[in-house]
Amino acid sequence: MKLFRDLFANEDGATAIEYGLIAALVAVAAMTAMGSLGNSLSSTFGLVSNNMTSAQDGKL
């Protein structure tokens, strides 16, 4: 009976699971932020490329 009481009183596993959940949440937030940043950078570089092509062709 003491073994079961000790197992239920031990919170080391719960702490590890909590840290794992926090790490997963941070990873999801980072992927979301980097995805939107990547889309923004892609459109910015596309705009710069188009403007440079126009300037090279003498249209600006």
ROKEVEX-465363 format. One record per residue: residue in three letters; residue number from 1; x, y, z of N, C-alpha, C, O in turn. Coordinates in steps of 0.05 Angstrom, whole numbers, plus 32768, in hexadecimal, padded with zeros to 4 digits. Example, Ala and Ser with C-alpha at 12.3 -4.5 7.8 and 13.67 -1.06 7.14 Angstrom:
! residues 2
{Ala 1 {8108 7F8E 809C} {80F6 7FA6 809C} {8108 7FBE 809C} {811D 7FBE 80A9}} {Ser 2 {8101 7FD3 808E} {8111 7FEB 808F} {8102 8001 809D} {810C 8017 80A1}} 
***
This chain:
! residues 60
{Met 1 {8010 7FE8 8000} {8000 8000 8000} {8011 8019 8000} {800B 802D 7FF3}} {Lys 2 {8028 8018 800E} {803A 802F 800F} {8046 8035 7FF4} {804B 804C 7FED}} {Leu 3 {804A 8020 7FE4} {8054 8024 7FC9} {8041 8035 7FB8} {804A 8047 7FAA}} {Phe 4 {8028 802F 7FB9} {8014 803E 7FAA} {8012 805B 7FB3} {800F 806D 7FA4}} {Arg 5 {8013 805E 7FCE} {8012 8079 7FD9} {802A 8089 7FD0} {8027 80A1 7FCA}} {Asp 6 {8041 807D 7FD0} {805A 808B 7FC7} {8058 8091 7FA9} {8061 80A6 7FA1}} {Leu 7 {804D 807F 7F99} {804B 8084 7F7C} {8038 809C 7F77} {803E 80AD 7F65}} {Phe 8 {8022 809E 7F85} {800F 80B4 7F81} {801A 80CE 7F8C} {8012 80E3 7F82}} {Ala 9 {802C 80CD 7FA0} {8037 80E5 7FAB} {804E 80F0 7F9A} {8055 8107 7F9C}} {Asn 10 {805A 80DF 7F8A} {8071 80E7 7F7A} {8067 80F9 7F63} {8056 80F0 7F53}} {Glu 11 {8071 8111 7F60} {8069 8124 7F4C} {807E 8129 7F37} {807B 813B 7F27}} {Asp 12 {8093 8119 7F36} {80A9 811E 7F23} {809F 811A 7F06} {80A6 8129 7EF5}} {Gly 13 {8090 8105 7F02} {8086 8100 7EE7} {8073 8116 7EDD} {8074 811D 7EC6}} {Ala 14 {8062 8120 7EEF} {8050 8135 7EE8} {805F 814E 7EE0} {8057 815C 7ECD}} {Thr 15 {8074 8154 7EEE} {8084 816C 7EE7} {8091 8169 7ECB} {8092 817C 7EBC}} {Ala 16 {809B 8151 7EC5} {80A7 814C 7EAB} {8092 814F 7E95} {8098 815A 7E7F}} {Ile 17 {807A 8145 7E9A} {8064 8148 7E86} {805D 8165 7E82} {8059 816E 7E6B}} {Glu 18 {805C 8174 7E97} {8056 8191 7E95} {806B 81A0 7E85} {8064 81B0 7E74}} {Tyr 19 {8084 819A 7E8A} {809A 81A6 7E7A} {8098 819E 7E5C} {809D 81AE 7E4B}} {Gly 20 {8090 8185 7E57} {808D 817C 7E3C} {8076 818B 7E2E} {8079 8193 7E17}} {Leu 21 {8060 818F 7E3C} {8049 819E 7E30} {8051 81BB 7E2B} {8049 81C6 7E16}} {Ile 22 {805F 81C7 7E3D} {8068 81E3 7E39} {807A 81E5 7E21} {8078 81F7 7E10}} {Ala 23 {808D 81D2 7E1E} {809F 81D2 7E07} {8090 81CE 7DED} {8097 81DA 7DD9}} {Ala 24 {807C 81BD 7DED} {806C 81B9 7DD5} {805C 81D2 7DCE} {805B 81D9 7DB6}} {Leu 25 {8052 81E0 7DE2} {8043 81F9 7DDD} {8056 820E 7DD1} {804E 821D 7DBF}} {Val 26 {806E 8211 7DDC} {8081 8224 7DD2} {8089 821D 7DB5} {808C 822F 7DA5}} {Ala 27 {808C 8203 7DAF} {8093 81FB 7D94} {807D 8202 7D80} {8083 820C 7D6A}} {Val 28 {8064 81FE 7D88} {804E 8204 7D76} {804D 8222 7D71} {8048 822B 7D5B}} {Ala 29 {8050 8232 7D87} {8050 824F 7D84} {8066 8259 7D72} {8063 826B 7D62}} {Ala 30 {807E 824D 7D75} {8095 8255 7D65} {8090 824E 7D47} {8097 825E 7D36}} {Met 31 {8085 8237 7D42} {8080 822F 7D26} {806B 8241 7D19} {806E 8249 7D02}} {Thr 32 {8057 8249 7D28} {8043 825B 7D1E} {804F 8276 7D18} {804A 8282 7D02}} {Ala 33 {805F 8281 7D2A} {806B 829B 7D26} {807E 829A 7D0E} {807F 82AD 7CFE}} {Met 34 {808E 8285 7D0C} {80A2 8284 7CF7} {8094 8280 7CDC} {809E 8289 7CC7}} {Gly 35 {807D 8272 7CDC} {806F 826F 7CC3} {8064 8289 7CB8} {8067 828E 7CA0}} {Ser 36 {8058 8299 7CC9} {804E 82B3 7CC0} {8065 82C6 7CB9} {8062 82D6 7CA6}} {Leu 37 {807B 82C4 7CC8} {8092 82D5 7CC1} {809E 82CD 7CA6} {80A6 82DE 7C96}} {Gly 38 {809E 82B3 7CA0} {80A8 82A9 7C87} {8097 82B3 7C70} {80A2 82BB 7C5B}} {Asn 39 {807C 82B3 7C73} {806B 82BD 7C5E} {806F 82DB 7C59} {806F 82E4 7C43}} {Ser 40 {8073 82EA 7C6F} {8078 8306 7C6D} {8092 830C 7C5E} {8093 831D 7C4D}} {Leu 41 {80A7 82FD 7C66} {80C1 8301 7C58} {80BF 82F9 7C3B} {80CC 8306 7C2A}} {Ser 42 {80B1 82E4 7C35} {80AE 82DC 7C19} {80A1 82F1 7C08} {80AA 82F7 7BF2}} {Ser 43 {808C 82FD 7C12} {807E 8312 7C03} {8090 832B 7C00} {808F 8338 7BEC}} {Thr 44 {809F 8331 7C15} {80B1 8348 7C14} {80C7 8344 7BFF} {80CD 8356 7BEF}} {Phe 45 {80D3 832D 7BFF} {80E9 8328 7BEC} {80DD 8326 7BCF} {80EB 832E 7BBC}} {Gly 46 {80C5 831D 7BCC} {80B8 831D 7BB2} {80B3 8339 7BA8} {80B8 833E 7B90}} {Leu 47 {80AA 834B 7BB9} {80A6 8367 7BB2} {80C0 8374 7BAA} {80C2 8382 7B96}} {Val 48 {80D5 836F 7BB9} {80F0 837A 7BB3} {80FA 8370 7B98} {8105 837F 7B88}} {Ser 49 {80F6 8356 7B94} {80FF 834A 7B7A} {80F0 8356 7B63} {80FC 835C 7B4E}} {Asn 50 {80D6 835A 7B65} {80C6 8366 7B4F} {80CF 8383 7B4A} {80D1 838B 7B33}} {Asn 51 {80D4 8392 7B60} {80DD 83AD 7B5C} {80F9 83AF 7B4F} {80FE 83C0 7B3F}} {Met 52 {810A 839D 7B56} {8125 839C 7B4B} {8123 8395 7B2D} {8132 83A0 7B1C}} {Thr 53 {8112 8382 7B26} {810E 837B 7B0A} {8103 8392 7AFA} {810C 8397 7AE4}} {Ser 54 {80F0 83A0 7B06} {80E4 83B8 7AF8} {80F9 83CD 7AF5} {80FA 83DA 7AE0}} {Ala 55 {810A 83D2 7B09} {811F 83E6 7B07} {8133 83DE 7AF2} {813D 83EF 7AE3}} {Gln 56 {8139 83C5 7AF0} {814D 83BC 7ADC} {8142 83BF 7AC0} {8151 83C6 7AAE}} {Asp 57 {8128 83BB 7ABD} {811B 83BF 7AA3} {8116 83DC 7A9C} {810D 83E2 7A86}} {Gly 58 {811B 83EE 7AAF} {8116 840B 7AAA} {80F9 8413 7AAE} {80F2 8428 7AA4}} {Lys 59 {80E9 8404 7ABC} {80CD 840A 7ABF} {80C8 841A 7AD9} {80B2 8423 7ADD}} {Leu 60 {80DC 841E 7AE9} {80D8 842E 7B02} {80E2 844A 7AFF} {80E0 845A 7B12}} 
***
